[in-house]
Amino acid sequence: MKIILASQSPRRRELLERMGVRDFQVVTPDIDEHMERDLPPDALVEAIAGEKAVAVCRQADDPQAVVIAADTVVALDGAVLGKPADQADAFAMLSALAGKRHQVYTGVAVVGPKGTQVVSERTEVAFRPLTEGEIRAYIATGEPMDKAGAYGIQGYGALLIEGIRGDYYNVMGLPVCRLGRMLAEAGVDCLALAAGRS
């Protein structure tokens, strides 16, 4: 069975491989992710993930392919934080997150011959208080610039986080446990793939 990851994210590719799925194609979806949408965070990521999956399904040359798409946002007090536009934007985001709890939402869509599944996963993240110097030093690493909420939990951003409640991998951009169950419903057994049986 052909598996397509509709994402250019190296973190999502790495996580899919960690799940045992090593033979897959990467196709970047051609959609406008940045249009204004008046939706709550969970509905927003589900809508974008679904649109990514549908766009890549249309490009796929195999109608039996299973397409996986995802979208992640950070939400603070109901406001959605995407990727920072520049260093000043990253500073503003990190300053707002410092010393507070926020939510990370990832929408995941799996589309295949057995149907379409679209869900969202929520993880709560607690930042420790940060000084202006710490925020500027973190921005100087370059890590915040391509990440929702201007931080990466799997990198230097771990130094900013006091704790999480929920799926750690969801904060990286792919809720591994939930996706594993979705793939099983689509006919993809990740543990069998990891063991080399499929």
VOBA-1610 file (N, C-alpha, C; in pm, whole numbers, padded with zeros to 5 digits, always signed):
BEGIN
Met+00084-00119+00000Met+00000+00000+00000Met+00088+00125+00000Lys+00058+00216-00090Lys+00134+00339-00099Lys+00088+00437+00009Ile+00185+00496+00079Ile+00156+00593+00184Ile+00219+00725+00145Ile+00143+00833+00156Ile+00192+00967+00120Ile+00178+01057+00242Leu+00285+01124+00277Leu+00281+01226+00382Leu+00269+01362+00315Ala+00159+01429+00341Ala+00133+01560+00279Ala+00191+01669+00368Ser+00324+01672+00378Ser+00390+01770+00465Ser+00535+01783+00426Gln+00587+01906+00435Gln+00729+01926+00412Gln+00807+01932+00544Ser+00737+01908+00656Ser+00800+01917+00788Ser+00896+01802+00813Pro+01024+01832+00840Pro+01117+01724+00872Pro+01080+01653+01002Arg+01017+01724+01094Arg+00976+01661+01221Arg+00867+01559+01197Arg+00772+01589+01109Arg+00665+01491+01082Arg+00721+01370+01007Arg+00815+01392+00918Arg+00878+01278+00850Arg+00947+01188+00951Glu+01022+01250+01043Glu+01094+01174+01145Glu+00998+01096+01234Leu+00889+01158+01274Leu+00793+01090+01362Leu+00724+00975+01291Leu+00691+00992+01164Leu+00628+00884+01089Leu+00724+00764+01079Glu+00851+00794+01057Glu+00951+00687+01052Glu+00963+00618+01187Arg+00957+00695+01297Arg+00964+00636+01431Arg+00845+00545+01458Met+00734+00569+01390Met+00615+00486+01406Met+00627+00353+01332Gly+00735+00335+01256Gly+00754+00212+01180Gly+00724+00226+01033Val+00673+00343+00991Val+00641+00367+00850Val+00764+00428+00784Arg+00836+00348+00709Arg+00960+00397+00650Arg+00951+00415+00498Asp+00858+00345+00437Asp+00843+00353+00292Asp+00723+00441+00260Phe+00751+00571+00248Phe+00642+00664+00215Phe+00696+00775+00126Gln+00606+00837+00055Gln+00639+00949-00034Gln+00599+01078+00035Val+00677+01183+00012Val+00644+01314+00067Val+00598+01404-00048Val+00480+01461-00032Val+00425+01554-00131Val+00379+01680-00057Thr+00427+01794-00101Thr+00389+01920-00036Thr+00254+01966-00091Pro+00155+01983-00004Pro+00022+02027-00051Pro+00024+02171-00097Asp-00050+02198-00203Asp-00057+02334-00259Asp-00188+02398-00214Ile-00188+02449-00088Ile-00305+02520-00039Ile-00259+02646+00033Asp-00353+02737+00052Asp-00324+02860+00125Asp-00359+02837+00272Glu-00257+02814+00354Glu-00280+02787+00496Glu-00305+02914+00575His-00275+03029+00517His-00273+03153+00594His-00396+03242+00576Met-00495+03192+00502Met-00613+03275+00484Met-00685+03295+00619Glu-00753+03407+00632Glu-00824+03437+00757Glu-00941+03339+00773Arg-00945+03275+00888Arg-01053+03180+00916Arg-01103+03206+01057Asp-01230+03229+01069Asp-01288+03257+01200Asp-01335+03125+01262Leu-01238+03046+01308Leu-01266+02915+01365Leu-01191+02898+01496Pro-01244+02820+01589Pro-01166+02787+01709Pro-01047+02700+01670Pro-00944+02694+01755Pro-00819+02625+01716Pro-00837+02481+01671Asp-00922+02402+01741Asp-00937+02262+01701Asp-01002+02250+01563Ala-01104+02330+01537Ala-01169+02327+01406Ala-01077+02382+01296Leu-00996+02480+01331Leu-00902+02538+01235Leu-00802+02434+01186Val-00736+02362+01279Val-00634+02265+01238Val-00697+02147+01165Glu-00819+02110+01204Glu-00887+02002+01132Glu-00917+02045+00988Ala-00964+02169+00971Ala-00997+02218+00836Ala-00873+02221+00747Ile-00763+02273+00801Ile-00641+02284+00719Ile-00582+02147+00689Ala-00580+02058+00789Ala-00529+01922+00764Ala-00613+01852+00658Gly-00744+01867+00668Gly-00832+01805+00569Gly-00808+01859+00429Glu-00789+01990+00418Glu-00764+02052+00287Glu-00630+02005+00229Lys-00529+01992+00316Lys-00399+01942+00270Lys-00413+01800+00214Ala-00484+01715+00288Ala-00500+01576+00245Ala-00573+01567+00112Val-00682+01643+00098Val-00760+01640-00025Val-00677+01690-00143Ala-00599+01798-00121Ala-00515+01853-00228Ala-00414+01749-00277Val-00353+01676-00184Val-00253+01576-00223Val-00319+01453-00285Cys-00438+01416-00237Cys-00512+01305-00299Cys-00537+01333-00446Arg-00568+01458-00476Arg-00595+01494-00617Arg-00471+01480-00704Gln-00353+01498-00643Gln-00228+01487-00716Gln-00180+01343-00727Ala-00227+01256-00638Ala-00173+01120-00631Ala-00209+01040-00756Asp-00114+00958-00800Asp-00138+00875-00918Asp-00191+00736-00881Asp-00208+00710-00752Asp-00258+00581-00705Asp-00384+00603-00622Pro-00501+00563-00673Pro-00626+00585-00599Pro-00635+00504-00470Gln-00548+00405-00454Gln-00547+00323-00333Gln-00452+00377-00226Ala-00386+00489-00256Ala-00288+00544-00161Ala-00357+00594-00034Val-00282+00587+00075Val-00326+00644+00202Val-00249+00774+00221Val-00320+00885+00237Val-00258+01017+00251Val-00274+01064+00395Ile-00162+01111+00452Ile-00160+01164+00589Ile-00127+01312+00582Ala-00206+01396+00646Ala-00178+01539+00651Ala-00200+01590+00793Ala-00130+01697+00828Ala-00143+01753+00963Ala-00120+01903+00961Asp-00173+01968+01065Asp-00149+02110+01084Asp-00148+02137+01233Thr-00055+02221+01279Thr-00038+02248+01422Thr-00042+02397+01449Val-00114+02434+01555Val-00112+02573+01603Val-00097+02574+01755Val-00051+02687+01805Val-00044+02713+01948Val-00156+02812+01980Ala-00226+02788+02090Ala-00334+02879+02129Ala-00310+02928+02271Leu-00317+03059+02289Leu-00302+03122+02420Leu-00425+03208+02446Asp-00500+03173+02549Asp-00623+03246+02582Asp-00717+03259+02462Gly-00722+03152+02382Gly-00812+03149+02267Gly-00755+03209+02140Ala-00641+03280+02149Ala-00579+03341+02031Ala-00481+03241+01968Val-00487+03225+01837Val-00402+03130+01766Val-00269+03194+01731Leu-00161+03125+01765Leu-00026+03170+01730Leu+00030+03074+01626Gly+00057+03125+01508Gly+00119+03043+01403Gly+00269+03056+01409Lys+00334+03048+01294Lys+00479+03066+01288Lys+00509+03217+01290Pro+00615+03257+01358Pro+00645+03400+01364Pro+00688+03456+01228Ala+00647+03578+01201Ala+00683+03643+01074Ala+00827+03689+01074Asp+00878+03727+01192Asp+01016+03775+01203Asp+01058+03765+01351Gln+01178+03813+01383Gln+01227+03800+01520Gln+01144+03881+01619Ala+01094+03995+01578Ala+01011+04075+01667Ala+00881+04002+01699Asp+00826+03935+01600Asp+00704+03857+01620Asp+00732+03739+01714Ala+00847+03674+01695Ala+00887+03563+01782Ala+00903+03612+01926Phe+00962+03729+01943Phe+00981+03785+02077Phe+00845+03811+02143Ala+00753+03866+02067Ala+00620+03895+02121Ala+00548+03766+02163Met+00558+03662+02080Met+00494+03535+02112Met+00553+03472+02238Leu+00685+03465+02244Leu+00751+03402+02358Leu+00727+03481+02486Ser+00724+03613+02475Ser+00694+03696+02592Ser+00554+03669+02643Ala+00460+03650+02551Ala+00322+03622+02590Ala+00308+03484+02654Leu+00387+03387+02607Leu+00379+03250+02659Leu+00450+03234+02793Ala+00548+03319+02821Ala+00632+03305+02941Ala+00548+03304+03068Gly+00573+03203+03153Gly+00506+03193+03282Gly+00360+03152+03276Lys+00314+03107+03159Lys+00172+03073+03143Lys+00155+02933+03085Arg+00031+02887+03090Arg-00007+02762+03024Arg-00075+02795+02891His-00047+02715+02791His-00113+02733+02662His-00146+02595+02605Gln-00214+02596+02494Gln-00255+02470+02431Gln-00193+02457+02293Val-00156+02334+02258Val-00110+02303+02124Val-00213+02210+02061Tyr-00262+02248+01944Tyr-00359+02168+01871Tyr-00296+02120+01741Thr-00310+01991+01715Thr-00270+01938+01584Thr-00390+01870+01523Gly-00422+01910+01401Gly-00525+01843+01324Gly-00459+01738+01237Val-00518+01620+01229Val-00463+01512+01147Val-00573+01459+01057Ala-00540+01441+00930Ala-00633+01381+00834Ala-00566+01259+00772Val-00640+01150+00765Val-00595+01029+00696Val-00703+00996+00593Val-00664+00995+00466Val-00758+00969+00357Val-00707+00850+00279Gly-00794+00752+00257Gly-00756+00632+00182Gly-00878+00561+00129Pro-00857+00442+00073Pro-00969+00368+00015Pro-01078+00332+00116Lys-01043+00327+00244Lys-01141+00292+00347Lys-01214+00414+00402Gly-01187+00532+00346Gly-01258+00650+00389Gly-01168+00761+00439Thr-01229+00864+00497Thr-01160+00982+00545Thr-01179+00997+00696Gln-01068+01022+00765Gln-01074+01049+00909Gln-01005+01184+00933Val-01069+01271+01007Val-01009+01399+01044Val-01036+01423+01193Val-00929+01442+01270Val-00943+01464+01414Val-00845+01573+01456Ser-00860+01618+01581Ser-00759+01707+01638Ser-00720+01656+01775Glu-00598+01683+01813Glu-00542+01644+01943Glu-00497+01771+02014Arg-00520+01775+02146Arg-00482+01893+02226Arg-00384+01851+02335Thr-00279+01930+02350Thr-00182+01911+02458Thr-00164+02044+02529Glu-00162+02041+02662Glu-00139+02163+02739Glu+00008+02173+02775Val+00065+02291+02757Val+00208+02314+02782Val+00223+02429+02880Ala+00311+02412+02979Ala+00337+02518+03077Ala+00479+02571+03058Phe+00490+02701+03031Phe+00620+02768+03020Phe+00660+02820+03158Arg+00787+02817+03188Arg+00837+02882+03308Arg+00850+03032+03280Pro+00860+03115+03385Pro+00885+03257+03360Pro+01019+03275+03287Leu+01025+03371+03197Leu+01145+03395+03116Leu+01187+03541+03126Thr+01318+03563+03127Thr+01368+03700+03121Thr+01378+03743+02976Glu+01387+03873+02955Glu+01405+03924+02818Glu+01532+03867+02757Gly+01638+03858+02837Gly+01765+03803+02787Gly+01752+03659+02744Glu+01678+03579+02819Glu+01659+03439+02782Glu+01581+03427+02651Ile+01480+03511+02636Ile+01401+03506+02513Ile+01487+03544+02393Arg+01567+03650+02408Arg+01652+03693+02296Arg+01759+03588+02265Ala+01811+03524+02368Ala+01911+03419+02345Ala+01849+03301+02271Tyr+01726+03265+02307Tyr+01660+03155+02239Tyr+01632+03191+02093Ile+01586+03313+02068Ile+01562+03356+01930Ile+01692+03353+01850Ala+01804+03387+01914Ala+01935+03388+01846Ala+01977+03249+01798Thr+01919+03143+01857Thr+01951+03008+01809Thr+01890+02982+01671Gly+01792+03061+01633Gly+01723+03042+01505Gly+01610+02941+01511Glu+01601+02868+01620Glu+01503+02761+01630Glu+01357+02807+01622Pro+01322+02922+01679Pro+01180+02959+01682Pro+01118+02994+01547Met+01201+03024+01447Met+01150+03094+01330Met+01058+03012+01239Asp+01061+02880+01246Asp+00974+02802+01156Asp+00876+02716+01235Lys+00846+02759+01359Lys+00762+02676+01444Lys+00642+02754+01498Ala+00528+02686+01504Ala+00409+02747+01561Ala+00436+02785+01706Gly+00398+02908+01741Gly+00422+02955+01877Gly+00564+02996+01904Ala+00650+02986+01804Ala+00791+03031+01811Ala+00877+02946+01906Tyr+00844+02817+01918Tyr+00933+02731+01996Tyr+00922+02586+01949Gly+01029+02510+01978Gly+01030+02367+01947Gly+01058+02288+02073Ile+00964+02204+02114Ile+00979+02129+02238Ile+01093+02026+02230Gln+01124+01982+02107Gln+01225+01878+02089Gln+01366+01937+02080Gly+01378+02068+02086Gly+01509+02132+02074Gly+01541+02215+02197Tyr+01603+02331+02175Tyr+01639+02420+02286Tyr+01515+02469+02360Gly+01401+02466+02293Gly+01277+02509+02355Gly+01241+02428+02479Ala+01296+02308+02490Ala+01272+02226+02609Ala+01318+02297+02736Leu+01415+02387+02722Leu+01466+02462+02837Leu+01364+02563+02892Leu+01260+02589+02815Leu+01160+02689+02853Leu+01036+02626+02917Ile+01025+02494+02909Ile+00900+02425+02941Ile+00907+02355+03076Glu+00814+02389+03163Glu+00808+02326+03295Glu+00737+02191+03291Gly+00641+02178+03204Gly+00569+02051+03197Gly+00464+02052+03088Ile+00414+01932+03057Ile+00307+01920+02958Ile+00202+01823+03010Arg+00084+01835+02956Arg-00024+01742+02986Arg-00083+01697+02854Gly-00060+01570+02819Gly-00107+01519+02691Gly+00007+01459+02611Asp-00014+01445+02482Asp+00082+01380+02393Asp+00200+01473+02361Tyr+00319+01432+02404Tyr+00441+01509+02375Tyr+00460+01527+02225Tyr+00440+01419+02150Tyr+00464+01426+02005Tyr+00366+01519+01934Asn+00249+01539+01995Asn+00154+01634+01940Asn+00215+01774+01933Val+00294+01808+02035Val+00359+01940+02038Val+00465+01949+01928Met+00523+01836+01890Met+00619+01834+01778Met+00549+01844+01643Gly+00418+01814+01639Gly+00344+01830+01515Gly+00274+01707+01463Leu+00278+01595+01540Leu+00209+01474+01496Leu+00173+01389+01618Pro+00045+01379+01652Pro+00006+01298+01767Pro+00019+01149+01734Val+00131+01091+01772Val+00170+00957+01728Val+00068+00851+01768Cys+00025+00851+01894Cys-00068+00749+01940Cys-00199+00755+01861Arg-00255+00874+01849Arg-00382+00891+01775Arg-00364+00852+01628Leu-00254+00897+01566Leu-00232+00866+01425Leu-00216+00716+01405Gly-00150+00647+01499Gly-00135+00502+01487Gly-00270+00432+01479Arg-00366+00478+01562Arg-00500+00418+01559Arg-00572+00452+01428Met-00553+00573+01380Met-00616+00612+01253Met-00560+00530+01137Leu-00430+00510+01136Leu-00370+00431+01029Leu-00417+00286+01034Ala-00433+00233+01155Ala-00484+00096+01168Ala-00622+00084+01103Glu-00707+00186+01125Glu-00840+00186+01063Glu-00830+00197+00911Ala-00723+00259+00863Ala-00704+00274+00719Ala-00634+00153+00657Gly-00600+00054+00741Gly-00537-00067+00690Gly-00386-00069+00698Val-00328+00024+00775Val-00182+00031+00791Val-00148-00007+00935Asp-00081-00120+00955Asp-00043-00168+01088Asp+00101-00125+01116Cys+00116-00018+01194Cys+00251+00037+01217Cys+00343-00060+01289Leu+00291-00132+01388Leu+00378-00226+01462Leu+00421-00340+01371Ala+00334-00387+01283Ala+00374-00491+01188Ala+00481-00438+01092Leu+00465-00313+01049Leu+00566-00253+00962Leu+00700-00242+01036Ala+00695-00201+01163Ala+00818-00186+01242Ala+00887-00320+01260Ala+00807-00426+01270Ala+00863-00559+01288Ala+00903-00623+01155Gly+00874-00553+01045Gly+00913-00603+00912Gly+00821-00709+00857Arg+00697-00714+00906Arg+00605-00818+00860Arg+00510-00771+00750Ser+00508-00641+00721Ser+00419-00594+00613Ser+00493-00498+00524
//
